[in-house]
């Protein structure tokens, strides 16, 4: 995933992969956090990488953060999935959680779960990651689940595109 690998540097503040042992089972969980403020600041970099459409102005993304958050949440999820399974050749399955990091009205760092899904090595090996459309992560993964917060963000993004 050539574009997503490069975008990972620009958009992901935290990738936390943990393996928990419960009884005799190893549980894999990868948490990915995209920082809202960094996304807004990195719009030009994301355009250069071909992730964001260059016909939209900086003001568009600033005034319609739902579009930016939605695009980048799926891009970073795909990049994290590809990166994780590429780096952990023995991993057979893992759960992924996508978060949005932001600063609240009081200046405190917060994190909001946007969606989660499970992925297996069998699915990973079927995908041509160089041509994979990150928006399809929800279609090819197992147990994909949007949180109410992400549903609201998607609805805002859809309205700002005139697709409501």
Residue frames as a rotation matrix with the C-alpha (Angstrom) as fourth column:
UNK 1
0.588 0.809 0.000 0.00
0.809 -0.588 0.000 0.00
0.000 0.000 -1.000 0.00
UNK 2
-0.290 -0.883 0.370 2.34
0.878 -0.399 -0.266 2.65
0.382 0.247 0.890 -1.26
UNK 3
-0.178 0.254 0.951 0.27
-0.040 -0.967 0.251 5.78
0.983 0.007 0.183 -0.51
UNK 4
0.813 0.580 0.051 -0.93
-0.077 0.020 0.997 4.56
0.577 -0.815 0.061 2.87
UNK 5
0.360 -0.765 -0.534 2.56
0.918 0.393 0.057 3.65
0.166 -0.510 0.844 4.03
UNK 6
-0.609 -0.612 0.505 3.66
0.557 -0.783 -0.277 7.22
0.565 0.113 0.817 3.39
UNK 7
0.024 0.699 0.714 0.50
-0.223 -0.693 0.686 8.68
0.975 -0.176 0.139 4.89
UNK 8
0.553 0.160 -0.817 1.05
0.649 0.532 0.544 6.74
0.522 -0.832 0.190 8.09
UNK 9
-0.482 -0.815 -0.323 3.87
0.860 -0.368 -0.354 9.12
0.170 -0.448 0.878 9.03
UNK 10
-0.806 0.132 0.577 1.74
-0.003 -0.976 0.219 12.18
0.592 0.174 0.787 8.43
UNK 11
-0.103 0.952 0.287 -1.47
-0.531 -0.297 0.794 11.09
0.841 -0.070 0.536 10.11
UNK 12
0.617 0.369 -0.695 -0.96
0.283 0.721 0.633 8.50
0.735 -0.587 0.340 12.80
UNK 13
0.224 -0.521 0.823 0.23
-0.815 -0.564 -0.135 9.61
0.535 -0.640 -0.551 16.19
UNK 14
-0.292 -0.259 0.921 -0.15
-0.831 0.545 -0.110 6.26
-0.474 -0.797 -0.374 17.90
UNK 15
0.311 0.376 -0.873 -0.14
-0.565 0.812 0.148 2.68
0.764 0.447 0.465 16.79
UNK 16
-0.307 -0.335 0.891 -0.28
-0.938 0.265 -0.224 0.42
-0.161 -0.904 -0.396 19.80
UNK 17
0.207 0.317 -0.926 -0.17
-0.494 0.851 0.181 -3.30
0.845 0.419 0.333 19.11
UNK 18
-0.323 -0.268 0.908 -0.63
-0.937 0.224 -0.267 -5.48
-0.132 -0.937 -0.323 22.16
UNK 19
-0.149 0.275 -0.950 -0.93
-0.259 0.916 0.306 -9.18
0.954 0.292 -0.065 22.64
UNK 20
-0.138 0.218 0.966 -2.74
-0.989 -0.075 -0.124 -10.26
0.045 -0.973 0.226 25.76
UNK 21
-0.725 -0.097 -0.682 -2.70
-0.131 0.991 -0.001 -13.79
0.676 0.089 -0.732 27.08
UNK 22
-0.063 0.764 0.643 -5.96
-0.998 -0.042 -0.047 -15.01
-0.009 -0.644 0.765 28.59
UNK 23
0.727 0.189 0.660 -5.64
-0.295 0.954 0.053 -18.60
-0.619 -0.233 0.750 29.73
UNK 24
-0.118 -0.783 0.611 -3.88
0.459 0.503 0.732 -20.33
-0.880 0.367 0.300 26.85
UNK 25
0.479 0.374 0.794 -5.15
0.878 -0.191 -0.439 -17.87
-0.012 0.907 -0.420 24.22
UNK 26
-0.672 -0.640 -0.374 -3.20
0.562 -0.769 0.307 -14.93
-0.483 -0.004 0.875 22.86
UNK 27
0.515 0.854 0.077 -5.48
0.767 -0.419 -0.486 -12.01
-0.383 0.310 -0.870 22.07
UNK 28
-0.620 -0.718 0.317 -4.17
0.780 -0.519 0.349 -9.52
-0.086 0.464 0.882 19.53
UNK 29
0.605 0.770 -0.205 -5.41
0.734 -0.638 -0.232 -5.92
-0.309 -0.011 -0.951 19.64
UNK 30
-0.588 -0.721 0.367 -4.10
0.805 -0.566 0.178 -3.04
0.079 0.400 0.913 17.52
UNK 31
0.458 0.676 -0.578 -5.23
0.699 -0.675 -0.237 0.46
-0.550 -0.295 -0.781 18.50
UNK 32
-0.468 -0.539 0.700 -4.76
0.856 -0.473 0.209 3.23
0.218 0.697 0.683 15.93
UNK 33
0.310 0.529 -0.790 -5.27
0.663 -0.716 -0.219 6.89
-0.681 -0.456 -0.573 16.79
UNK 34
-0.225 -0.270 0.936 -5.47
0.846 -0.530 0.050 9.63
0.483 0.804 0.348 14.18
UNK 35
-0.450 -0.010 -0.893 -5.10
0.671 -0.664 -0.331 13.11
-0.590 -0.748 0.305 15.66
UNK 36
0.520 0.794 0.315 -7.74
0.820 -0.360 -0.445 15.55
-0.240 0.490 -0.838 14.39
UNK 37
0.734 -0.262 -0.626 -5.49
-0.154 -0.963 0.223 18.61
-0.661 -0.067 -0.747 14.71
UNK 38
-0.371 -0.920 0.130 -2.64
-0.130 0.190 0.973 16.91
-0.920 0.344 -0.190 12.84
UNK 39
-0.157 0.389 0.908 -5.00
0.869 0.491 -0.059 15.89
-0.468 0.780 -0.415 10.06
UNK 40
0.847 0.524 -0.085 -6.09
0.444 -0.787 -0.429 19.48
-0.292 0.325 -0.900 9.47
UNK 41
0.451 -0.764 -0.461 -2.45
-0.462 -0.642 0.612 20.64
-0.764 -0.063 -0.643 9.47
UNK 42
-0.505 -0.735 0.452 -1.40
-0.081 0.562 0.823 17.85
-0.859 0.379 -0.344 7.08
UNK 43
0.570 0.816 0.093 -3.98
0.043 0.084 -0.996 18.47
-0.820 0.572 0.013 4.33
UNK 44
0.540 -0.413 -0.733 -1.30
-0.829 -0.414 -0.377 19.57
-0.148 0.811 -0.566 1.83
UNK 45
-0.588 -0.773 0.239 0.84
-0.735 0.634 0.242 16.48
-0.338 -0.033 -0.941 2.56
UNK 46
-0.281 0.569 0.773 -2.20
0.099 0.818 -0.566 14.25
-0.955 -0.083 -0.286 2.16
UNK 47
0.768 0.483 -0.421 -3.00
-0.319 -0.283 -0.905 15.87
-0.556 0.829 -0.064 -1.20
UNK 48
0.057 -0.862 -0.505 0.58
-0.995 -0.091 0.042 15.32
-0.082 0.500 -0.862 -2.35
UNK 49
-0.750 -0.332 0.572 0.27
-0.396 0.918 0.014 11.63
-0.530 -0.216 -0.820 -1.44
UNK 50
-0.754 0.510 -0.413 -2.92
-0.363 0.201 0.910 11.40
0.547 0.836 0.034 -3.51
UNK 51
-0.796 0.459 -0.393 -5.08
0.605 0.606 -0.517 10.58
0.001 -0.649 -0.761 -0.50
UNK 52
-0.051 0.777 -0.627 -7.14
0.416 -0.555 -0.721 13.78
-0.908 -0.297 -0.295 -0.61
UNK 53
0.332 0.302 0.894 -8.68
0.943 -0.107 -0.314 15.27
0.001 0.947 -0.321 -3.73
UNK 54
-0.650 -0.718 -0.248 -6.74
0.709 -0.691 0.142 18.37
-0.274 -0.083 0.958 -4.73
UNK 55
-0.468 0.527 0.709 -9.88
0.413 -0.579 0.703 20.09
0.781 0.622 0.053 -6.05
UNK 56
0.649 0.681 -0.340 -11.08
0.609 -0.197 0.768 20.69
0.455 -0.706 -0.543 -2.48
UNK 57
0.181 -0.564 0.806 -9.70
-0.233 -0.821 -0.522 23.78
0.956 -0.093 -0.280 -0.74
UNK 58
-0.804 -0.496 -0.327 -8.15
0.259 0.202 -0.944 23.93
0.535 -0.844 -0.034 2.72
UNK 59
-0.710 0.601 0.367 -11.25
-0.704 -0.607 -0.369 25.84
0.001 -0.520 0.854 3.82
UNK 60
0.148 0.786 -0.600 -13.45
-0.663 0.529 0.530 22.98
0.734 0.319 0.599 2.65
UNK 61
-0.066 -0.240 -0.968 -11.70
0.383 0.890 -0.247 20.52
0.921 -0.388 0.033 4.94
UNK 62
-0.959 -0.283 0.017 -11.54
0.110 -0.428 -0.897 23.01
0.261 -0.859 0.442 7.80
UNK 63
-0.522 0.835 0.174 -15.27
-0.853 -0.509 -0.115 23.68
-0.008 -0.208 0.978 7.49
UNK 64
0.609 0.696 -0.381 -16.15
-0.708 0.693 0.136 20.02
0.359 0.187 0.914 6.88
UNK 65
-0.312 -0.852 0.420 -13.93
-0.949 0.301 -0.094 18.05
-0.046 -0.428 -0.903 9.26
UNK 66
0.340 0.518 0.785 -16.21
-0.484 0.812 -0.326 15.03
-0.806 -0.269 0.527 9.00
UNK 67
0.947 -0.047 -0.318 -15.03
-0.284 0.337 -0.898 14.41
0.149 0.940 0.306 5.44
UNK 68
0.104 -0.995 0.007 -11.38
-0.757 -0.084 -0.648 14.59
0.645 0.062 -0.762 6.46
UNK 69
-0.255 -0.162 0.953 -11.89
-0.887 0.432 -0.164 12.40
-0.385 -0.887 -0.254 9.54
UNK 70
0.683 0.603 0.412 -13.81
-0.380 0.775 -0.505 9.76
-0.624 0.188 0.758 7.58
UNK 71
0.805 -0.431 -0.408 -11.27
-0.348 0.214 -0.913 9.53
0.481 0.876 0.022 4.76
UNK 72
-0.116 -0.973 0.199 -8.31
-0.765 -0.040 -0.642 9.39
0.633 -0.227 -0.740 7.12
UNK 73
0.077 0.194 0.978 -9.89
-0.850 0.525 -0.038 6.93
-0.521 -0.828 0.205 9.56
UNK 74
0.911 0.310 0.272 -10.30
-0.128 0.839 -0.529 4.40
-0.392 0.447 0.804 6.76
UNK 75
0.624 -0.758 -0.191 -6.89
-0.357 -0.059 -0.932 5.17
0.696 0.649 -0.308 5.22
UNK 76
-0.213 -0.765 0.608 -5.11
-0.926 -0.040 -0.374 4.73
0.311 -0.643 -0.700 8.53
UNK 77
0.403 0.413 0.817 -7.08
-0.643 0.763 -0.068 1.56
-0.651 -0.498 0.573 9.32
UNK 78
0.996 -0.037 -0.086 -6.01
-0.043 0.628 -0.777 0.01
0.083 0.778 0.623 6.02
UNK 79
0.291 -0.953 0.079 -2.40
-0.530 -0.229 -0.817 1.12
0.797 0.196 -0.572 6.53
UNK 80
-0.115 -0.304 0.946 -2.33
-0.985 0.155 -0.070 -0.29
-0.126 -0.940 -0.318 10.07
UNK 81
0.720 0.455 0.524 -3.83
-0.393 0.890 -0.232 -3.60
-0.572 -0.039 0.819 8.95
UNK 82
0.877 -0.448 -0.173 -1.39
-0.019 0.326 -0.945 -3.99
0.480 0.832 0.278 6.08
UNK 83
0.093 -0.902 0.421 1.52
-0.702 -0.359 -0.615 -2.88
0.706 -0.238 -0.667 8.26
UNK 84
0.168 0.024 0.985 0.64
-0.921 0.362 0.148 -5.16
-0.353 -0.932 0.083 11.14
UNK 85
0.850 0.221 0.478 0.24
-0.102 0.960 -0.262 -8.35
-0.516 0.174 0.838 9.13
UNK 86
0.764 -0.640 -0.082 3.29
-0.115 -0.010 -0.993 -7.48
0.635 0.768 -0.081 7.02
UNK 87
-0.053 -0.825 0.562 5.43
-0.793 -0.307 -0.526 -7.08
0.607 -0.474 -0.638 10.14
UNK 88
-0.292 0.045 0.955 3.98
-0.798 0.539 -0.269 -10.00
-0.528 -0.841 -0.121 12.12
UNK 89
-0.466 0.003 -0.885 4.23
-0.779 0.473 0.412 -12.98
0.420 0.881 -0.218 9.79
UNK 90
-0.915 0.100 -0.391 2.99
0.220 0.935 -0.277 -15.47
0.338 -0.339 -0.878 12.39
UNK 91
-0.691 0.721 -0.044 -0.13
-0.370 -0.405 -0.836 -13.49
-0.621 -0.562 0.546 13.36
UNK 92
-0.838 0.447 0.314 -3.25
0.546 0.659 0.518 -15.29
0.025 0.605 -0.796 12.17
UNK 93
0.175 0.910 0.376 -5.91
0.721 -0.379 0.581 -12.86
0.671 0.169 -0.722 13.38
UNK 94
-0.814 -0.414 -0.406 -6.19
0.580 -0.611 -0.539 -9.55
-0.025 -0.674 0.738 15.16
UNK 95
0.428 0.898 -0.103 -8.78
0.900 -0.434 -0.041 -7.03
-0.081 -0.075 -0.994 16.31
UNK 96
-0.680 -0.598 0.425 -8.27
0.654 -0.756 -0.018 -3.42
0.333 0.266 0.905 15.24
UNK 97
0.363 0.742 -0.564 -9.70
0.865 -0.493 -0.091 -0.31
-0.346 -0.455 -0.821 16.89
UNK 98
-0.361 -0.394 0.845 -9.62
0.726 -0.687 -0.010 3.08
0.585 0.610 0.534 15.16
UNK 99
0.179 0.340 -0.923 -9.67
0.885 -0.465 0.000 6.16
-0.429 -0.817 -0.384 17.41
UNK 100
0.334 -0.094 0.938 -9.84
0.462 -0.851 -0.250 9.90
0.821 0.517 -0.241 16.85
UNK 101
-0.211 -0.477 -0.854 -7.56
0.967 -0.230 -0.110 11.91
-0.144 -0.849 0.509 19.12
UNK 102
0.145 0.290 0.946 -8.53
0.435 -0.877 0.202 15.50
0.889 0.382 -0.253 19.87
UNK 103
-0.906 -0.365 -0.212 -8.22
0.368 -0.435 -0.822 18.24
0.208 -0.823 0.528 22.46
UNK 104
-0.003 0.984 -0.177 -11.43
0.974 0.043 0.223 18.99
0.227 -0.172 -0.959 24.34
UNK 105
0.543 0.352 0.762 -12.76
0.307 -0.928 0.210 22.43
0.781 0.120 -0.613 25.30
UNK 106
0.984 -0.164 0.070 -10.74
-0.118 -0.303 0.946 22.30
-0.134 -0.939 -0.318 28.53
UNK 107
0.363 -0.902 -0.232 -7.44
-0.909 -0.288 -0.302 21.60
0.206 0.321 -0.925 26.79
UNK 108
-0.026 -0.331 0.943 -7.33
-0.586 0.770 0.253 17.92
-0.810 -0.546 -0.214 27.73
UNK 109
-0.690 -0.260 -0.676 -6.33
-0.706 0.450 0.547 15.22
0.162 0.854 -0.494 25.26
UNK 110
0.102 0.799 0.593 -9.20
-0.633 0.512 -0.581 12.86
-0.767 -0.316 0.558 24.53
UNK 111
-0.915 -0.319 -0.248 -9.67
-0.396 0.594 0.700 9.75
-0.076 0.739 -0.670 22.41
UNK 112
0.057 0.995 0.086 -12.93
-0.779 0.098 -0.619 8.59
-0.624 -0.032 0.781 20.81
UNK 113
-0.625 -0.190 0.757 -13.40
0.190 0.904 0.384 5.09
-0.757 0.384 -0.529 19.40
UNK 114
-0.376 0.446 -0.812 -14.69
-0.852 -0.512 0.113 5.38
-0.365 0.734 0.573 15.81
UNK 115
0.655 0.580 -0.484 -14.88
-0.713 0.687 -0.141 1.76
0.251 0.438 0.863 14.66
UNK 116
-0.220 -0.700 0.679 -13.49
-0.725 0.584 0.367 -1.69
-0.653 -0.411 -0.636 15.21
UNK 117
0.685 0.375 -0.624 -13.07
-0.700 0.575 -0.423 -4.84
0.200 0.727 0.657 13.15
UNK 118
0.343 -0.582 0.737 -11.31
-0.199 0.722 0.663 -8.18
-0.918 -0.374 0.132 13.04
UNK 119
0.530 -0.283 -0.799 -8.93
-0.841 -0.050 -0.539 -9.26
0.113 0.958 -0.265 10.34
UNK 120
0.712 -0.300 0.635 -7.32
0.012 0.909 0.416 -12.60
-0.702 -0.288 0.652 9.53
UNK 121
-0.389 -0.909 -0.146 -4.20
-0.312 -0.019 0.950 -13.56
-0.867 0.415 -0.276 7.65
UNK 122
-0.379 0.313 0.871 -6.42
0.760 0.642 0.100 -15.40
-0.528 0.700 -0.481 5.14
UNK 123
0.761 0.649 0.010 -8.18
0.565 -0.655 -0.502 -12.11
-0.319 0.387 -0.865 4.29
UNK 124
0.440 -0.677 -0.590 -4.88
-0.307 -0.731 0.609 -10.19
-0.844 -0.087 -0.529 4.33
UNK 125
-0.538 -0.756 0.374 -3.32
0.060 0.408 0.911 -12.49
-0.841 0.512 -0.174 1.71
UNK 126
0.055 0.651 0.757 -6.30
0.914 0.272 -0.300 -12.08
-0.401 0.709 -0.580 -0.67
UNK 127
0.825 0.378 -0.419 -5.82
0.283 -0.920 -0.272 -8.31
-0.488 0.106 -0.866 -0.91
UNK 128
0.072 -0.755 0.651 -3.67
0.903 -0.229 -0.365 -6.51
0.425 0.614 0.665 -3.47
UNK 129
0.273 0.064 -0.960 -2.62
0.803 -0.564 0.191 -3.77
-0.529 -0.823 -0.206 -1.05
UNK 130
-0.786 -0.606 -0.122 -1.13
0.422 -0.670 0.610 -1.58
-0.452 0.428 0.783 -3.80
UNK 131
-0.813 0.536 0.230 -4.58
0.010 -0.381 0.925 -1.18
0.583 0.754 0.304 -5.36
UNK 132
-0.397 0.682 -0.615 -6.80
0.892 0.445 -0.083 -1.64
0.217 -0.581 -0.784 -2.31
UNK 133
-0.186 0.472 0.862 -9.46
-0.064 -0.881 0.469 1.03
0.980 0.032 0.194 -1.74
UNK 134
-0.947 -0.321 -0.021 -9.27
0.006 0.047 -0.999 1.76
0.322 -0.946 -0.042 2.01
UNK 135
-0.390 0.879 0.274 -13.02
-0.920 -0.381 -0.088 2.41
0.027 -0.286 0.958 2.15
UNK 136
0.265 0.493 -0.829 -13.50
-0.529 0.793 0.303 -1.32
0.807 0.358 0.471 1.51
UNK 137
-0.809 -0.587 0.042 -11.98
-0.337 0.404 -0.850 -2.25
0.482 -0.702 -0.525 4.87
UNK 138
-0.419 0.737 0.531 -15.53
-0.783 0.004 -0.623 -2.43
-0.461 -0.676 0.575 6.24
UNK 139
0.512 0.665 -0.544 -16.58
-0.856 0.450 -0.256 -4.84
0.074 0.597 0.799 3.47
UNK 140
0.235 -0.503 -0.832 -13.67
-0.332 0.762 -0.555 -7.28
0.913 0.407 0.012 3.68
UNK 141
-0.750 -0.552 0.365 -13.08
-0.503 0.117 -0.857 -7.37
0.430 -0.826 -0.365 7.44
UNK 142
-0.324 0.615 -0.719 -14.95
0.583 0.728 0.360 -9.43
0.745 -0.303 -0.595 10.02
UNK 143
0.170 0.515 -0.840 -17.29
0.985 -0.090 0.145 -7.95
-0.001 -0.853 -0.523 12.64
UNK 144
-0.751 -0.405 0.521 -16.90
0.460 -0.887 -0.027 -4.38
0.473 0.219 0.853 11.37
UNK 145
0.221 0.832 -0.509 -18.72
0.971 -0.137 0.198 -2.03
0.095 -0.538 -0.837 13.74
UNK 146
-0.398 -0.231 0.888 -19.17
0.247 -0.959 -0.139 1.75
0.884 0.164 0.439 13.59
UNK 147
-0.656 0.196 -0.729 -19.69
0.719 -0.134 -0.682 3.53
-0.231 -0.971 -0.053 16.89
UNK 148
0.484 0.875 -0.031 -22.49
0.843 -0.475 -0.251 6.11
-0.234 0.095 -0.968 17.21
UNK 149
0.276 -0.468 -0.839 -19.80
-0.002 -0.874 0.487 8.83
-0.961 -0.133 -0.242 17.13
UNK 150
-0.785 -0.611 0.099 -18.49
0.062 0.081 0.995 7.61
-0.616 0.787 -0.025 13.77
UNK 151
-0.246 0.786 0.567 -22.02
0.963 0.263 0.053 7.25
-0.108 0.559 -0.822 12.39
UNK 152
0.652 0.468 -0.597 -22.57
0.473 -0.866 -0.162 10.93
-0.593 -0.176 -0.786 13.23
UNK 153
-0.172 -0.811 -0.559 -19.26
-0.216 -0.523 0.825 11.90
-0.961 0.263 -0.085 11.56
UNK 154
-0.797 -0.076 0.599 -20.16
0.498 0.480 0.722 9.90
-0.343 0.874 -0.344 8.42
UNK 155
0.225 0.958 0.175 -23.58
0.952 -0.178 -0.249 11.58
-0.208 0.223 -0.952 8.33
UNK 156
0.517 -0.118 -0.848 -21.97
0.055 -0.984 0.170 15.02
-0.854 -0.135 -0.502 8.58
UNK 157
-0.596 -0.799 -0.084 -19.50
-0.107 -0.025 0.994 14.11
-0.796 0.601 -0.071 5.83
UNK 158
-0.527 0.487 0.696 -22.33
0.826 0.486 0.285 12.88
-0.200 0.725 -0.659 3.65
UNK 159
0.563 0.778 -0.279 -24.33
0.712 -0.628 -0.313 16.08
-0.419 -0.022 -0.908 4.19
UNK 160
0.219 -0.556 -0.802 -21.33
-0.176 -0.831 0.528 18.28
-0.960 0.025 -0.280 3.39
UNK 161
-0.852 -0.493 0.173 -20.96
0.038 0.272 0.961 16.40
-0.521 0.826 -0.213 0.10
UNK 162
-0.384 0.804 -0.454 -24.65
-0.905 -0.425 0.014 16.87
-0.182 0.417 0.891 -0.69
UNK 163
-0.623 0.085 -0.778 -25.28
-0.314 0.883 0.348 13.14
0.717 0.461 -0.523 -0.39
UNK 164
-0.867 0.260 0.426 -27.82
-0.387 0.189 -0.903 13.08
-0.315 -0.947 -0.063 2.41
